[in-house]
Amino acid sequence: MHKRVSAPTKPTGVHIDIDHGFLHSVETGAAVDGPGMRFVFFMAGCQFRCVYCHNPDTWKLHNGRRVDVDDMLKEIRPYAGFLKFAGGVTFSGGEPMMQAGFVGNVMSHIKKEMGLHVALDTQGYLHTGVEDEWFDNVDLVMLDIKHIDPDKYHAITAQYLQPTLDFAQRLKRLKQKMWMRYVLVPGLTDDTDDVNKMADYVASLGDIVERVEVLPFHQMGISKWDALGRKYTLRDTPTPTNDQTEAARDIFRARGMLVT
């Protein structure tokens, strides 16, 4: 087994309580958040401000319901028998690594008590807040890389690209299985040269990348922006056509990757 080396100490702005956390919501029958049928914990809190975010109501940590480990286990226990054979549990958000201590504790209990497949849906920005051993209870990382160009990435997220790329390299070192997710937004992330550069980068990560998911942009979150009184700048941006989406997928397929 490869040796796991401890990472730097926790960054600022991270909720470090391992016994209590903030849960935004759950989904009991998700089919697009990992392999098989998933029980999804949407954790509250995110340091990103993505212009196309469809869950802006998860940005603030304390907008979630305060829960403890037992609360989380009670949520999933009725479905555990089914999930053991049909899929597993996914931690999403928001950004679950913003509550890395609590999420890690819950993942450990899920593994010990239920033996379920655990997936982590993240942009990886806060990865230096956990040691390598934290990933021992993670079967799959679903890494969301918003853009390959640093300036465009910052324009989309209000954060910096390099920590996410550093996280991808860390996953490569750990030989951690991952799916890469890329949201295709017309006029924002669909430039052919940019997609080619992204595909080259993802291919460089090697066989830890089990698949690439090219996800077409949609307007399903617009009502949440309106309810929060936030300005939504992509109101007139169309959903990419099937042909546009398949063209982007073909760029990744040309590097020999499984793409959905």
N, C-alpha and C positions, 0 to 999 in steps of 0.2 A: 504494500500500500504506500502511496506517496505521502511524504511527510507534510504536515500542515504547520505553517509558521504563523505566529501571531501577527496581526495587523496593528497599525497605530491606534492610539487611544481615540475615544469617541469624539466626534466633531461637535461643535456647539449647535444648539437648536434641536437636539434630539431628545425625545422623551425616554428616559433611562430606567423608569420604574419597571421591574420585572414581574411584579405581582398584579399590577393594574394597568389597564390601557383604555383606549377610546375607540369604540366600534361604531362605524357609521351605519352599516346594514349588512345583510347576508342575502345570498341567493342559493336556493337549494337544488336547482336542477340545471346548472349552466353547462352548455355544450361547447363553448368557445374559449374557455379559460384553462386549457390544459387537456391532457389525454382523457378520453372518456367523459363520463358525467361528473361534474365537479360541484362540491359545496364550496362557495366562495365567501370568505370574510373580506368585506371592504373596510379596511382600517381608515380612521380619520387622520388627517394631517398630511400636508405635502408642501415642500419648499419650492416647487415649480409652479409657474403660472402659464401653462401652455395655452396658446391662443385658440386651439381647437379642443380643449378639454371638455369631455362630456359629463364630468362629475365635479364641477367647481364647488359644489356644496360639501365636498370632502376636504377642501383645502385647509380649513381651520381645525386644529386638533380637538379643541373642546366643543366643537359642534357635534361630536360623536357621543354615544352613550358610554358612560364610565362602566367598565366591566372588570371582573377578575378572571383568573384562569378557570375556575369552576364554571363561571357563566359561559365561557367560550366552549368548554367541553360539553355542557348541557345542550348547547345549540346543535352540536354535531352528533352527539351520541345516538339519537334515534335513527340516524341515517348510516351509521358506521358499517353495519353488516352489509348493506347494499353497496356502499362506496368501496369497500375492500375489494370487491370483484369488478365493479363497474367504472371506477374512476379514482376519485380522491378529493383532497382538500387543496384549495388555492387561496393564498393570501395576496390580496390586491388592495386597491385604495382609490384615491389617496396614494400614499407611498408607505408601504408596510415597514420599510427599514427606518422610518422616522420613529417607530416604536420598536426598535430592534430587540431590546431587552425583553419586553413583554411577548412579542411575537415569537422570539426564540424559545422562551419558556413554554408557550402554548404548543409550539411545534414538537418540542421534546415530549410533552405529555401525550400528544396525539400519537406519536411514534410508539411510545412505551405501552400505552393502554390499548390502542386500536390498530396499530401497524399499518396505517394508511399511507398512500402515496401523497407526498406534499410538494406542491409547486409554489414558487414565489414569483409574482408578477411585479417587476421593479424597473426603474430607470438607473439604478445602481449608484446614484450620485453620493449616497451616504455610506458606502460600503466600508470606509475606513473606521466606522464606528463599531465594527464587530471583528472578532478574531476568526481565524480560518475554521476553527472547530464549530462555529455557529452554523456552518453549512453542512455539518454531518447529518442533520435531520431534514435537509432539502434534497429531494430527488430530482427536481427540475427547476431551473431558473428560466423565466420568460423575460428576456431582456428587451426593453423598449428603447431603441436608439432613434431619437427624433430626426436627426439630420447628421450628415457627415462633415458638413462645413461648419467650423466653429462660430463664425459670425451669424450665419443663418440659424444655427442651433440656439444661440443666445437670443436672437430675435423671436424665436418660437417659444422659448421656455423661460426667459429671464435668468437663466443659469448657464454654467459653462460646460462644454462638451468633455473636456479632458478627464474629469473624474469618472464619467461613464465609460470612456475608452480604457481607463486604468482598471476599472472593474471587469471589463471583458477580458483583459489580459490576466487578471487574477483568476478568473474562472478557467481560463486556459491552463494556467499553472496548476490549479487544483483538479484539473480534468473533470470539471463539473458539467454535467449535461445541461444543454440550454436550447431554447427556441429563441430566435431573434424576431422581434415584431417591428414593423415599419408601417406607419400610417401614411397613406398616399393622399396628399392634399393638392388639388390642382392649383398651380401658380405658386406653391410653397415648397413642396417636397417631391415634385414629379419631374424636375429637370433631369433629362437623360444622363448627362455627365455626372450629376450628383448621385443618381441611383447606381451608375456604374462604379463610382468610387466607393459607395457603400457596399456594393456586392463584392468588390475586391477586398475590402476590409473584413467583411464577415467570412469570406472564404479563407482568409489568412488565419482565422481562429482554428481551423482544422475540424476534425471529426467530433469535437464536443458539440458542434451545432447540428442538432438532429433535424431541424427544419427551420424555414423562414416563413413567417406569416406577413403577407402584404395586405394590410387592412384598408379598404377604401374609406375615405373620409365620409362622415354623415352629419346631419344636422339635428340628431336626436337630443342633443344637450341644450339646444337653444332656449327652451322654456326655463331651464334651471338658471341660465345667465340672466334671463329677464326677471325671474322671481327674486334673484339676488340684487337686482338693480345694477348689474355690471354691463359695460359696453362690450358687445360681441362683434368683433371686427370681421368675422368671416360669414356674416349673414347672407351675402350674395355669392358665396363660393359654392359651386355645384359639386355634387357627388361625382367622382370619376366614373366614366363609362366602363362596361365590362372589358372592352377592347383596351382602354388605357390601363386598367388594372392588370390585365393579362400581359401587356407589353412590359410593365415593370416586373412582374413575376418572371417573365422569360429572361430578363437580365440576370436574375439570380440563378435561374435554372441553367443558364449557359456556363456557370461555374460549377455545375455538377451537384447543386444543392436541391434537396426536397423542398418544394415551395407550395404553399396553400394560400 
